[in-house]
Amino acid sequence: AKFRKHKGGIKMHTLYDVEAQVPAFVHITEAKVHDSKAMPEIPYEKGAHYIFDRGYNDLAIFTR
């Protein structure tokens, strides 16, 4: 957090490969960045399951 001297925050958006049991993709943003801004960076895979916080529910992004 840029307005603080001793604290900060980040979000780590992760695409996890369940079969290999490792992260397949990681995108790190400042904590203040809304999750919807990170979604275009995550590669989509057919048949995969994506889990989001309930505050983000713009399902139109999946049809693009």
C-alpha positions in Angstrom: 0.0 0.0 0.0 1.6 3.2 -1.1 0.0 5.4 1.6 1.6 3.3 4.4 5.2 3.1 5.5 5.2 -0.3 7.2 2.4 -2.3 5.6 1.6 -3.4 2.1 -0.6 -5.8 0.3 -0.6 -8.0 -2.8 -3.0 -10.4 -4.5 -1.8 -13.5 -6.1 -4.1 -14.8 -8.8 -3.2 -18.5 -9.5 -4.2 -21.1 -12.0 -3.5 -24.4 -10.4 -2.9 -27.6 -12.3 -4.6 -30.3 -10.2 -3.1 -33.2 -12.0 0.5 -32.0 -11.7 -0.2 -30.4 -8.3 1.7 -27.2 -9.2 0.7 -23.7 -10.1 0.5 -23.4 -13.9 0.2 -19.6 -13.9 0.6 -16.8 -11.4 -0.3 -13.1 -11.7 0.5 -10.7 -8.9 -1.1 -7.3 -8.4 -1.3 -4.7 -5.7 -4.1 -5.5 -3.1 -6.1 -2.5 -4.2 -6.5 -3.8 -7.8 -10.0 -5.3 -8.3 -10.0 -9.0 -9.3 -11.8 -8.3 -12.5 -8.8 -6.3 -13.8 -6.6 -9.4 -13.4 -9.0 -11.8 -15.2 -7.9 -11.0 -18.8 -4.3 -12.1 -17.8 -5.3 -15.6 -16.7 -5.3 -18.1 -19.6 -8.6 -20.0 -19.9 -8.6 -23.8 -20.4 -11.6 -25.7 -21.7 -13.1 -27.9 -19.0 -11.3 -26.2 -16.2 -13.1 -24.9 -13.0 -12.5 -21.3 -11.9 -13.3 -20.2 -8.4 -13.8 -16.5 -7.5 -14.7 -14.4 -4.5 -18.5 -13.8 -4.6 -17.8 -10.1 -5.1 -16.8 -10.8 -8.7 -19.5 -12.3 -10.9 -19.2 -10.8 -14.4 -19.9 -14.1 -16.3 -19.8 -12.2 -19.6 -16.0 -12.4 -19.5 -16.2 -16.1 -20.2 -18.0 -15.6 -23.5 -15.3 -13.4 -25.0 
